[in-house]
């Protein structure tokens, strides 16, 4: 993992965060990337979470994405980088996870370690999932789906060098 560096260049508002994110994505190969509608989502106990759309001229519909960003000076060293590595390994093993697209450290100017992944529509509030009638069919299917996903996690290659941080735990 990359060493933690100073967060002195951390954005102080959402416009600066949007500009820093756009700049990072452009340096990473999306030369005409434009970030639209950056909005902080509620929740995010271990990090700040932002929804945004990414577009580029001539590339069709904008991509619906999420930025997961450690708080300035927060998080454990490499926590977002480790989460990114775990999601990528899970995807390779066939676990249903959002696609991960980019990852960076606080050195990139966003104010902390971060990664960018697909934004997936759905419900996350347990109260609604457990009680609302509109989720009755989903509740009935959920145990089997969770069982399949859990079984897939057992095929994650723990010998993958990108997961070496797990051996230290």
C-alpha positions in Angstrom: 0.0 0.0 0.0 1.1 3.5 -0.6 2.2 5.5 2.5 -0.1 8.1 3.8 0.9 11.6 2.8 -0.2 15.0 4.0 -3.8 16.0 3.4 -2.8 19.7 3.1 -4.3 19.9 -0.4 -7.7 18.6 0.7 -10.6 20.3 -1.0 -12.6 22.5 1.3 -15.9 22.5 -0.6 -17.8 20.3 -3.2 -16.8 22.4 -6.2 -13.1 21.9 -5.3 -13.8 18.2 -4.7 -15.5 17.9 -8.1 -12.5 19.6 -9.8 -10.0 17.4 -8.0 -12.0 14.3 -8.9 -12.3 15.3 -12.5 -8.6 16.1 -12.7 -7.7 12.7 -11.2 -10.0 10.9 -13.7 -8.5 12.8 -16.6 -5.0 12.0 -15.5 -6.1 8.3 -15.3 -7.0 8.1 -19.0 -10.4 9.7 -19.2 -9.1 12.8 -20.8 -12.4 14.4 -21.6 -14.2 13.4 -18.4 -16.7 15.8 -16.9 -18.1 15.2 -13.4 -21.8 16.3 -13.0 -24.1 16.4 -10.0 -21.6 15.5 -7.2 -23.8 15.0 -4.2 -22.9 13.7 -0.7 -25.0 10.7 0.3 -26.3 10.1 3.8 -24.7 7.4 5.9 -21.1 6.5 5.2 -20.0 5.8 8.8 -16.5 4.8 7.8 -16.1 7.3 5.0 -17.8 10.1 3.0 -19.8 8.8 0.0 -20.7 10.9 -3.0 -22.9 10.1 -6.0 -22.0 11.6 -9.4 -22.4 11.2 -13.1 -19.4 11.0 -15.4 -19.7 12.0 -19.0 -17.4 12.5 -22.0 -18.3 14.0 -25.4 -19.2 11.3 -27.9 -19.2 8.5 -25.3 -23.0 8.0 -24.9 -24.9 8.2 -21.7 -23.2 9.4 -18.5 -22.0 6.7 -16.1 -23.6 6.7 -12.7 -20.8 6.4 -10.2 -19.9 6.6 -6.5 -16.9 8.1 -4.8 -15.9 6.5 -1.4 -13.6 8.9 0.3 -11.8 8.7 3.7 -12.4 11.8 5.8 -9.6 14.3 5.9 -6.9 12.7 8.2 -9.4 9.8 8.9 -9.6 6.2 8.2 -7.0 3.6 8.8 -3.9 3.6 6.6 -5.0 2.2 3.3 -8.6 1.4 4.3 -10.1 2.6 1.0 -7.2 1.0 -0.9 -7.8 -2.2 0.9 -11.6 -2.0 0.3 -10.9 -1.4 -3.4 -8.7 -4.5 -3.6 -11.2 -6.6 -1.8 -14.1 -5.6 -4.1 -11.9 -6.2 -7.2 -11.0 -9.7 -5.8 -14.6 -10.5 -5.0 -15.6 -9.5 -8.6 -13.0 -11.8 -10.0 -14.4 -14.6 -7.9 -17.9 -14.0 -9.3 -19.4 -12.2 -6.2 -22.0 -9.7 -7.2 -20.4 -6.3 -6.4 -20.4 -2.9 -8.1 -17.6 -2.6 -10.7 -14.6 -0.7 -9.3 -13.0 1.8 -11.7 -10.3 3.8 -10.1 -8.4 4.1 -6.8 -6.2 6.8 -5.3 -4.5 8.1 -2.2 -4.7 11.4 -0.4 -1.8 12.5 -2.6 -4.3 13.0 -5.4 -5.8 16.0 -3.7 -9.2 14.7 -2.8 -8.4 14.8 0.9 -8.0 11.1 1.7 -7.7 7.6 0.2 -10.6 6.9 -2.2 -12.0 4.8 -4.9 -14.7 5.1 -7.6 -17.2 2.4 -8.3 -20.5 2.0 -10.1 -23.6 3.4 -8.5 -26.2 0.7 -8.2 -29.9 1.5 -7.7 -31.7 -0.1 -4.9 -32.9 0.1 -1.3 -30.4 0.1 1.6 -32.7 0.9 4.6 -33.3 -2.4 6.5 -36.5 -1.1 8.0 -38.0 -0.8 4.5 -36.6 -4.1 3.3 -37.9 -6.0 6.3 -41.4 -4.4 6.5 -42.6 -2.8 3.2 -44.9 -5.1 1.2 -43.3 -4.0 -2.0 -40.2 -6.0 -0.9 -42.0 -9.2 0.0 -40.8 -11.0 -3.2 -37.3 -9.8 -2.6 -37.4 -11.0 1.0 -38.5 -14.5 -0.1 -35.6 -14.7 -2.6 -32.9 -13.2 -0.4 -31.8 -16.2 1.6 -30.9 -18.2 -1.4 -29.3 -15.3 -3.1 -27.2 -14.5 0.0 -26.2 -18.2 0.2 -24.9 -18.2 -3.4 -23.0 -15.0 -2.8 -21.5 -16.3 0.4 -20.4 -19.5 -1.4 -18.7 -17.4 -4.1 -16.7 -15.5 -1.4 -15.1 -18.8 -0.6 -13.5 -18.9 -4.0 -11.6 -15.6 -3.5 -7.9 -16.3 -4.0 -6.4 -15.2 -0.7 -3.0 -15.8 -2.2 -3.5 -12.9 -4.5 -0.6 -10.4 -3.9 -3.1 -7.5 -3.9 -4.7 -9.1 -0.7 -1.4 -9.5 1.1 -2.6 -7.0 3.7 -5.0 -9.7 5.0 -2.1 -11.8 6.3 -1.2 -9.1 8.7 -4.5 -9.4 10.5 
